[in-house]
Amino acid sequence: QPQLVESGGGLVQPGGSLRLSCVFSEFTMAIGWVRQAPGKEREGVACIDRSGGSTNYSDSAKGRFTISRDHAKRTVYLQMNSLTPEDTSVYYCAAKQTPWCGSTYDMAYWGKGTLVTVSS
């Protein structure tokens, strides 16, 4: 079972940027970022396929977030720009059982999450 370990969360001011990293233990399929704010349902944010050539974003992430993949480092990144307090959540790195992202965030494997707080 692949393991995923997130890092890079923290406190950032509104309008700021943050880059999350997810190191995975073996060659996995498509990998995505899913977030969950207190009292809210989980929300898929971004996904990248196994090859790194195809990506999906939620409407809230489009134009502000960028997901990328470094195969040599076994790492997936989520670059987040123009952050707002509404982006405050625990961000989970998760892997699918397919090499493609598809239209849903039905993830099979999950990291423990990293907290992102956007506040002045």
N, C-alpha and C positions, 0 to 999 in steps of 0.2 A: 504494500500500500504506500503510495507516494506521500511524503511529508512536505508540508509547505510552511515556511516561517517568514512572517512579515516583520518589517522594521520601517522606521522613518516617520512614524506618527509623532504628534506633539502639539504644542500650542502655537498658533500663528494668528496674526492680525488680519482683519478683513482686507481683502485686496492682495494678500500675500500669496506665496507659493510654497508648495511642499512636494517632495518626491518620496513616494512609497516604494519599497522594494520587497520582492517575494522570492526567496530562494527555495527551489524545489529539489527533492532528493534524487529524483530519477527522471528519465525522459517521459514526460506526461503528455497529455493531449492538450486540448484548448484550455487556457487559463484565463480566469476573469477576476474582477474585483467586485465585491458585493458589500454594501454598507447597511448598517442598521443604527438608527438614532433611537434614543430612549423613548419608549412608548409608541414606536412606529414599526411598520413591517420592514422586512429586508427589501432592499432595492438594488437591482443589478446596475452597475455603473459602467463597466467596460469589459470587453472580452477580446482575446487575441488567439488566433488559431495556432495549431502546432507549428506550422512553418513560419509564423510571424508575418505572413503576407496579407492577412485579412483581419480587420478589427471591427468591432461594434461598440456603439456608445449609447447610453441613455440620453434622452432629450436634455436632461439637466447637466450632463457632462460634455455634450457636443460643443466644440469651440473653446472649451476651457481645460479639459483633461486630455492627456495623451498616454496611451498604453503602448508599451514596447517590450521586446523580448531579446535577451542576449543568450544565445544557445550555449556558448562557451562557458559562461558564468552560471548557467542554469538559473537565470534570474529574470523575472518579469517586473517591469517598473510601471508606476502610475505617476506621471507628472501632473500636478494639479495647480492651476493658475487661477487668478482672480477669485480666490476663495471668499465665501460668504458664511455668515453664521449658520445658514441652512445646510452647509456641508458638514457640520459637526456630527460625527458618527464614529462608531467602530467600523473600521474597514477590514474586511476579510479577503484574503487571497484564496481562491478555490479553483479546483481543476475539474474538468468534465471527463467523461468516459469516451468522448468522441474527439477526433482531431479538428473538428470544426465547431464554431460557436453556436450556430443556430439562432433561433429567435427567442429562446428562453434561457434563464439562468438556473437550470436544473443541475446543480453541481454535485459531484460525487465525493469529493475530498475537500476538506476545509483546513485552513490554518486557524490559529487561535485569535487572530485579529490584532489590530493596532489602532489606538484611539487618536483621532484627529479632532482638535478643538479649535474653532475659529472664533476668536473673541478679542475685543480691544481691552 
